[in-house]
Amino acid sequence: MRAKKSGAAWRHANIGRLLNNAVRRFEARVLELMSASGHAQTRIAHVNLTRNLDVEGTRLTELARRASMSKQAMGELVDQCAEFGLVDRVPDPSDGRARIVKFTPAGLAWLDAFRDAVDVAEREMRAELDKATMDAILRGLAAYGSTFDTLDDDR
């Protein structure tokens, strides 16, 4: 049995906190790059919508499930992104009574800029950590989190 870490040290050195710090740093850099490319209106909360939105559109209930949010909270994000012109609610072709959230043309341009920002931030991370470390991180995180990946699009 492993000995317990004493005091508060474990709170700063556990894998969850380290992963969270890395995600916060990475996402802050992505948002900085997005702002520099003319997309300063979006925040990390909006990324929680866009990272879970299929390019062909997704129902609000599915977006909320994927993001582990309430429908009401996701609805607020959709409303905000709709105000920015990034998404729209359109009739679901498979069920005329339902609506899906879909990227607008401006939203697709935003998504391209987001992909570019992620690519730059990842290249910067790779340069700081070195190729072998980055490759190991990517392999490990892909294996560990694979069952939680809810996005079924273009892999």
Secondary structure as GFF3:
##gff-version 3
##sequence-region A 1 155
A	DSSP	alpha_helix	9	13	.	.	.	ID=ss1
A	DSSP	alpha_helix	15	36	.	.	.	ID=ss2
A	DSSP	alpha_helix	44	50	.	.	.	ID=ss3
A	DSSP	beta_strand	58	59	.	.	.	ID=ss4
A	DSSP	alpha_helix	60	67	.	.	.	ID=ss5
A	DSSP	alpha_helix	71	83	.	.	.	ID=ss6
A	DSSP	beta_strand	87	92	.	.	.	ID=ss7
A	DSSP	beta_strand	95	103	.	.	.	ID=ss8
A	DSSP	alpha_helix	105	129	.	.	.	ID=ss9
A	DSSP	alpha_helix	131	145	.	.	.	ID=ss10
A	DSSP	three_ten_helix	146	148	.	.	.	ID=ss11
###
